[in-house]
């Protein structure tokens, strides 16, 4: 969506108490000017797990496309977006990873390898639905 359309939409929808037009304009310009800072070339998802993780990262970080070897924090990930990511991984992908595990291996490729059982991070878990009630109560350790 072009900047002018976004600005006009905000002008119509946001009352003055939510901030000045100048503030809104500055925020939009910052988002548009944000560049991906990574030393690794783009490499697309190769597995279903990588594809699902890439879609989550893309949505939360507002970056398209997301390379599987790019570091979450180099792409602008913060502690808040990390918490959101971990929560959505549990809810949408049935994958549970600790904060520490994510910080040690903050790439889609590393996380997907762990989840798919190709490589192991210590003490990671994959949640499985209990066939009796389709809940996320049963946990299986990945080796």
N, C-alpha and C positions, 0 to 999 in steps of 0.2 A: 504494500500500500504506500503510495507516495506521501512524503512528509506533509505536504499541504493538506491532503485529505485527513491525515491523522490529527494535525493541529486543529483543523476546522471541526472535526468530530469532538475533540476534547473541549473546544470552546463551547459547543452546544450542550454537552452532557455534564460537565463538571462545574458546580457552583464555585464561586470565588473562595469560599472557605476551605477548599481542598488545595489551594495553592494557586499561585499566579501563572499566567500563560507563559511567562518567561521561564519559570521553574520547569514546567511541563516540556517546553521546547528544548531546554538544556538536557533533560533526561532522554528525550527522543534522540537528540543529536549524539549523545554519549553512546546509546545503544547502536546507532547506525555506524559510528566511528570505531566501535570495538573490533579489534582484529585478533585473529587467532595467533597466539604466540607459542609456537611449538617448533622444535627442531626436527621433528619426524615428518616424513611425507605422508600424505593421505593414503590410507589403506582401508578399503571398505570391509564390511562384515562378511565373514566366510561361513558362519554357522547360524543356526536359528537362534541360539542363545545370544550370540553377538548382535544379531539383527534386533532382537528385543531390547537388549541393553542400549544399543545405539539410538533406538527410537526414544527411550526414556531420557537419555542424556541430551538428545537433540531438543526435546521438549523443555526440560528443566533449565538447560543452559542457553536456550534460544540460539542454537548454532546448527546449521545444516551445510554440508554433511558433517558427521563426526567420525574421525578416524579411529580405528580400534586400538591403535598404539599411542594415542594421545592421552596425556595426563589430565585427569579431571580438574585438578587445581590450576594447571596452566591455561585451561579453557575458561577460567573465571569461576570455577566451583568454589564455594565457601562452606563454612561449617553448617550454615543453615541449609544450603542446597544439598549437602551431604546427608543431613538428617532426612530431608525430603526424599532423596534418592533411596536410602536404605528402607524407608517406610514403604515406598512404592514398589521396591524390589520384593518385599514380603507380600504385599497386597496383590500385585499384578503378576509377578513371575514366580511366586512361592519360593523365593530364595532369601535366606537369612545370612547376612554377613555382618561381622562386628565392625564397629567404627575403626578399630585398630587394623583389622585385616584390610579394609578399604584403603586406609591411608598408606599401608605398606605396599599395596599393589593397585594403584589408582588408574588402571587402564581397562578398557573393555576386554581386550584380549586376555589379560591375566585373570580377571574375574570369571569370564566365560570358560577358560581352561579349567579353573577350579570347579565350577558348577558342573561342567560336563565330565569331570573326573579325569581329565587329561593331565592335570598337575594339581598339587595340593597346597592350599594355605592351611595353617594349623586351625583345627577346631571349627571349620566352617560347617554349616548345616543347610540342607535343602529341605524345605517343608513339603510334606505330602498330605494330600487331602485324605481324611479318614473315610473309607468307603461307606461306613454306616451313616455318617451325617454330613459328609462333604465339608468338614471344617478343617482348619489348619492346625489341629491339635497334635497330630502325630509327627514327630520329627525323626529324620533318618540322617545319620552322620555320613558325610562323604569322605571316602578315603582316597 
